[in-house]
Amino acid sequence: MDRWPSGRRRTPGKCVDGESCLAGSNPGLSAIKPRWGGKKVVCQRGVTYTHRMKNILIMMVVVVVTPFVTVKLMASTATKTAATQHEAVYERVLRTGTIRCGWLAYPPFFSKDLNTGKLSGMTVEMMEAIAKSMGLKVEWTAETSMSTAFTDMQAGRFDVACIPFWVVPARVKAAWPTVPLYYDGYFGVTRQGGKLVGASLEQLNSPEVHVVVQEGEAIQYTISNVLPKAKIIYTPSLVQPSQKLIDVVNHKADVAFIEMSTLQEFSKEHPNKLVKTTDTPLLVNEAVLWLPQDAPKLLHLFNSSIKGLQYDGTFSSIISRYGSDNFIEVSPPWAKD
């Protein structure tokens, strides 16, 4: 054991109480090498720690602080990335002056001329009117399907799902709906002269009744709840909705639920084949367009345009050309019942 001039004992490499270590040498003090290694140090009052201990403490602080700094930087980066994505679609639409639309073959909403490739239909006219009112143009960028429309939009294949899908919770989880373009109803359809003409929902709710449903359509959730005993037959989402009607005509199914406008279009080519089961729709819902959830400014722009076209009669004029009895128009707030 060594002694300080004061006579107090100390252990080699350690300082006594009230003293601390300093690197280097000091006149009159004996240099020692501490047990933890490093440079020789001498003990002296008033100095807090050795260089070695200082490095250890710094490392401890870095280890403790780094995760918090990293998390904060990651959160900041994610926020900046999200903010950039929020404006990406809106800014691109304004910069290019073009709305890239996704669509699906679904008369009378969308019909494609096989010779020219040009689209026509009620939704095409509505979307063209919406874009014009915003000082923009429409580009019918990509054909999609009922089951892939939202994933295609999220993947950037198009800016807006310009398809009048119904509002159901599963869809709202994936995209934002506009205000309604109009209201639409689904009616039960069966073979003309068949045993289910005039059948009630109670009569349709039977294991002997085969109901055809297209994958991805909103009505399938309602049918499962309203007709739990009926046998459900699914048709692929990639085919046209009129395929359900063909399945009924060909006795592959007994009943299909579809819009009256689609039944009328089908009956032009297949007259006297199908009729409604009843005059009461199974379900009525809003028909809306769908935008990405990270494009709130574009959604507000769409909503203001849609309301303006409803108020000035533009949408009413378009709907009348496709059978006003098939759709329920959105009344302006000042209209009386």
N, C-alpha and C positions, 0 to 999 in steps of 0.2 A: 504494500500500500504506500502511496506517496502522500506527502503532506503539503498543504499551503502554508505560507508564512504565518497565517493565523493559528496554525496548529491543528486545524480540522482535517480529518482523514477524507480521502476520496478514493473511489475505485478507478483504476486505469480506464480511460475512454469515457468517463462520466463526470459531470460537474456536480458539486455539492449544492445543497439547497440555497437558493438565492443567487446562484451564479449560473452563467450560461456559456456557450462555447463560441469561439470566433476563429475563423480560418486564418492561418498565417502564424506569425510569432510576435511576441511582445517582450520587450526587454524585462528581464527579471522573472519571467514565467517559463516553466518547462513545457515544451511541446510534447504532446502525446498523440497517438493514433487511436481513435475511437473504435469500439468493437464492431460497429456497423460498417467500417471501412471508409474509404475516401481520403481526403487530404488530412494532414496532421492539423490538429486544432489546439488551441490553448483555452483555458477557462478564464473567464473574465466577467465581472458583474456588468449588467446593463445591456448585454447582447442577447437576443431572443433565441436563435437557433443556428445550427450549422448549415453550411451549404448543402450538405447531403439531406438533412431534414427539410430544408427549404424546398428542394426538388421533390421530395416525397409529398410534402403538403400540396405543392402545386399540382402534382399528378392526381392527388385525391380530389382536388377542386375540379380539375378538368373532367375526371371520370363522372363526378356527380352532376356537373353543369351540362356536359355535352348532350345527354339524352333530351334535356329540356330544350336546349337550343335547337337540336335536330328536329324535334317535334314541332317547335314553333316555326322553323324554316319550312318544313314540309307543309304545315297548315297554311303558311303565307303563300307558298307556291301553288297549293291546291286552290286557294281563294283566287289568286291571279288567273290561274288556268280556267276556273269556272267563270270568272268575270269575262274572260276573252270569249269563251264558248257562248255565253249568254248573248253576246252581241254579234257573234259570227254570222248567223243566218240573216238577221235583220240588216246588218251592214252590207252583206253581200247582195241582198235583194235591192237595196237602195243604190248601191254602186253600179250594179249591172242593169237595173231597171227591169229585172225579170224575176218572176216567181216560177221556180221549177216544181211542177206538179206530178204527183203520182196518181195513177188512175187504174180502173179495172173495167173490163168489158161487161156492161150491165145495162142493157136497154130498159127503159128509155133514158137512163141517166148518161150512159156512154155507149156510143155505137161507132165502129171504125169502118171507114170505106176501104175495102180490100184492094181497090185499084189505086187510090190516091194516098191512102194511109191517114186521111184527115178524120179527126174526131168530131162527132156531133152528139147532141143530146141535151137534156134539161140542165144537168149539172155543168156541162161544158159552157152553155150559155150563161149560167149564173156566175161561174168562175171568171169568164171573160168580162162580164159586167163589173164584178168586184175589182178586178185588176185595173180596168179602165178608170174607175172612179178614184183609184189611188195613183193614177198616172203611171201605171206599170203595164207590162205585158205578160202573157202566160206562155210558158214552154211546157208542153206535155212530154215530160222527160222519160218517164219509165212506167211500164205496165206492172202492176203488182197484184196481190190477191188478198182475200179477206184475212187470212192467217199470217201473212208476211208484211202487210202494209206498214205496221208500226216499226218492226225491226228494220225494214228497208229505209224508212225515214231516218231512224236513229243512225243507220250506217252511212247516211249522206247521199243516198241514191237520188233523193229529191228533197225539196225544202218543206213541202206541205202535202199531206195526204188529202188531195182534193176530191174526196169521196164522201158522200152523205151518209156516213155510218151513224147508227144509233148510239146514244150515250148509255153505257153500262159501266159499272165500277172497274171491271178488268181493263177496259180501254183507257179510262181516266188515269189509271196507274202508269200508263205508258206514254200518254200524250195529253195535250190540252185541247178541249173542244171549243169551238167558237159558239157564239149565240146561235140559236136554231135558224136554219134557212126556212124551214116549214115543219109541219108535223105529218107523220106518216103512220099508216096502220098495216098490220099483217092479218090477212084473212086465211081461213082454212079453205083449201081447194081440193076437189075430188072429181072423179070421173062422172061425166054427165049420164044420168039415168042409173047411177049406182046406188047401193043401199045406204051410203053415208050422206046423201044429199039431205040437208036439213038437220043433220045430226048435231046434238048439243055437245058441249065439252065433256059432260058426264058419259055420253055414249062413245065419244072418241077415246076416253080413258079406259082402254081395254087391251089386254095382251093380244087380242086378235086383230087389232088395228096397227098397221105399220105406217109410221110417220117418217118421212124423209127430211133430213136436216143437212144443210151444208156446213162443213167444218169452218169454224171461225165466225159464223153469223151470230148476231146478238140474240136472235129469237131462240137459240138452242137452250139458253139458260132458263127462259120462261117455260118452254115446252117440258123440260125436265121437272119443273116444279108443278105445272098445271096438269100434265099428263104422265104421272110417274109410272102408271101401269102399261102404257102403250109401248110397243116395241119401236125403238129409234133406229133408223137406218141412215148412215152418213154417206154423203157424197163429197168428193174432194173439193178443197177450197179453190183449186186452180181452174176448175170448169166454171162456165157461166151459171148464174143462179137459175136460169131457165131449165137447167138439167134436172132440177127437182120435178118440174112439171112433166118433163119427158118420162121420168121414172114412174110417175103416177099414170100417165097414159099407157105405158107399157106394162102396167100391173106389177111393177117392182115395188111399189108402195101404194098405200091407199089414200093418204092425205099428205099435202104439202102446205106450208104456211108461207105466204108471199104477199108483196104489195099488189094492189089492184092494177097499178100501172104496168107492172111486169106481166100480169095475167092477160091484160088487154093486148100488149105487144105480142105475146105468145099466140093468142087466139087469132091474130091476123094471118098467121101461117098455118095454124092448126085449129080451124073453126069447129065449133060444136063438139069439142073434146072434153073440156073441163068447165066446172061451175063452182061457185062458192058453196061451202057447206051451210053457212048462214050469212046474214047481212051484217052481223056484228063482228068487228075485228077482235082477234084474240088479244092484241096489244097495240097501243098507240105510243109513239115515242118521238123525241126530237131528232131531226136529221141535221147533222152538223159537219163542218170540216174539221180537220185535226192538224195541230201544229206541234212542233217540238216543245218540251217543257222548259227549254232554256232560251225561248224567244218571246218574252212577255211583250216587248214593244211591237213586234209584228202581230201578235194576237190582238192587242188593242187596236191596231190599225185595221185589221180584218173586221173586228166587231163594229167599229164605227162605220165602216163601209157597208157592211151587211144591213145595219139598221137604216142607213140612209136610202138604200135601194128598196127596202121594204116600205119606208115612209113615202117615197116618191112614186110608188106603183110599178117600178121596174120588175120586181120579182113577181108581182101579181100577173103582169102581162106575160112573162115567161111561163109561169105555171099554167095559165089558161091554154097555152098552145099544146100542152101535154095532158090535158084532162083535169080541169079544176076539181072535179068530183073525187079524184083520187088522192088529193092532198088537202091538208088543212093549213091555210095561210096564217102567218103570224100577224095579228092585228096590231096597228099602231096604238100607242097608249091612250089616244083621245077617241078611239072608235067605241061605239056603243054596241051592246049585245043585240 
